[in-house]
Amino acid sequence: MKNTFLKMAFAAVAIIGITSVSSCKKGENDPFLSLRSRKARITGEWKLTKGTITQSQTSGGVTDSQVTTYTESTSSTGGFTSTYSETLTIEKDNTYEVVIVENGVSNTIRGNWYFSGKVKDADLKKKEAIVFSETQYISPSGTTQYTGLYADQILLMDQLKNKEVVFKGDITYSDSDGEAATYSYDRTFEKQ
């Protein structure tokens, strides 16, 4: 009888453990099990290794589309290729910095970040997306400061591993005048 009770207790603990571990999975392709929190996994220095951004806009019945493809060292749009690197540093104190160097010209974006909350209508789980609020933009021509809380960029995390994060999502817009726009992104960063 004691043996049966122990087996049942072990089974109950196993079921509860598996249920709680699988509920920690936020992104579509997140690992089944991670011993590190999402904040511990997302903080650090990340380098863009590959990606695609597709933009399309319809106005007055005319549609204009553009696809930008990224590699670890280039950016290509409409047959034009340039040298390109992008580094994203996410700190534990909820600040971030993006450094983009294109054709030798460096631009830096700084600000604050936080995880999104759960949004049932958008089918968004808690901590499935990361929100970036820009406070400073530094370019060769000068520095621009921003104040107040504003969501400059919200990225869905399709996959968050210890050494890799994949941001993937689609944004659409349309109005009653026939104006429409779509923006799709699929970008992979590796931890340095």
N, C-alpha and C positions, 0 to 999 in steps of 0.2 A: 504494500500500500504506500509506504514511504517512497519507493522507487517510482510508482505511478505519479505521485504528487510532484516529485522532482522533474519528471519528464514533462508534465503539463506546465509547470512553472517555467521551465526552460523554453518550451514552445511559445508560451505567452510573451516572454521577454524577447525572443527572436522575432516574433510578429510585430511587436511594438517597435523594436529597433529598426527593422526593415522599413516599416511604414514611416518612421520619423526621418530616416536617412533619405528615402526617395522623395519626401516632401521638401527636402533642402534643395533639390534639383530645380533650378529656375529657368535657365535657358534651354531651348529646344535640344541642343546637343551637349549640354553640360555633362561632366562625368557623373556616373551613378553614385559614386562615393568620393567625398573629399574630406580630409581631416582638418583642412584649413577653412576658416570663414571666408565669405565672399570678399570682405574688406581686406583680409590678409592676402588673398589671391590677386585682387585688382591693384593693390598698391605696388609701386615700383616703377622702373624705367622700361618703357615699351618702344619697340621700333617697328614701323610699318614694313611688312615683308611682301604683301600682295593685296590687291584689291581692285574693285570696279565701282564706279559711280555712274549711274545712268540718269540723265535728266531729259525730260520731254515737256514741251510747252505748246499748247494750242491756243491760237488767238485769231479771230476772224476767219476761221476755217483752215488756217495754215498751221501745220505742226512742224516744230523745229526740235530735233533730238541731238543729244551729244553724249558720247560715252568716253569716260576717262579711265584708263587702265594704269594701275600702279604696280611696280615691282619694288624690290629693295632699293634700287638706285635710279629708277626712271619714272616719268609720268608721260603718258601718251594720250593726246586728244586730237581727233580729226586729222591724223597723219603727222602731227607735230609731236616730237619727242624731246623732253628736256631732262636734265639730271635732276633728281628729286630725292629728298630724304625727309622723313617725318618721325620725330621722337616725341612720345607722350609720357610725361612723368606724373604719376598720381601719388600724392603723399597721404600718409595716415591722418594728418591734421586737416584733411578735406580741402587741400589746395591742389592745383594742377598747373602744369606748364606744357605747352606744345611748341616745339621748335621745328619749323618747316624751312628747309633750304632748297630753293629751286634756282637752277642755273647760277649758283654761287651767291644768291641773294637770300639773306636770312630774315625770317619774320618769327616773332615770338608772341604767343598768346598765354596769358596767365589768368587765373581765376579760382573759383571754388567749385567743388563737385559734391554730389550726394546721390544716393540711390533713390530711385523712384519708389513711390508707395504702390500698393495694389490698386488697380483701376479695373473694376469688374466689367464695365461697358467696353473697354478697350482690350479685354482679355489679357491684361498685364498683371503678372505676379509681382509681389513685393520683391524689390532688389533685382528685377529682371532687366531694368534699364538704368543707365547712368545719366545724370543731368549735369551739364557743364554750364556755369554762369561766369561769363567773361568779365574781368575787372580791369585788364590792361592789354593793349595791343601795341607791340613794339616793331617798327619797320625802319628801314634806312632813312625814311623821311621824317620820323619822329615817333612820339609815344602818345597814345590815346588812352585816357582813363575812363572807366565806367563805374558808377555807383548804383546801389540798389540791387535787389534780387531779381534776376531775369534768366530764364532758361534759354540760353543762346543755342544750345544743341542738346538733344536728347537722343541717345544711341541705345538701341536694343542689343543686349548681349546674347547672341545665339549660342555661344560657347565660352565658358570661362574655366580655364585650367590654370595650374600653377605657373606654367611657362608660355601660355598662349591664350589670347582672347580674340574672338571673332565677333565683330559688330555687323549686324545684318538686319535690314528693314526696308520698308516701303512707305512713302508718304504721298498721298494724292490730294488734289484740290480740284474742285469744279464749281462753277456758278451757273446761274440761270441765263447768262448772256453767251454761253458756249465757251467761256474761257476754262482751260483745264491745264493742270500741270502734274507731273509725276516725278518723284525723286526716289531712286533705289540705291542702296549701298550694301556692299559686301566687302569688308576690310579686315585683314588679319594682321595682328601685331604679335611679336614675340618678345618675351621678357629678356632684358639684357643682363 
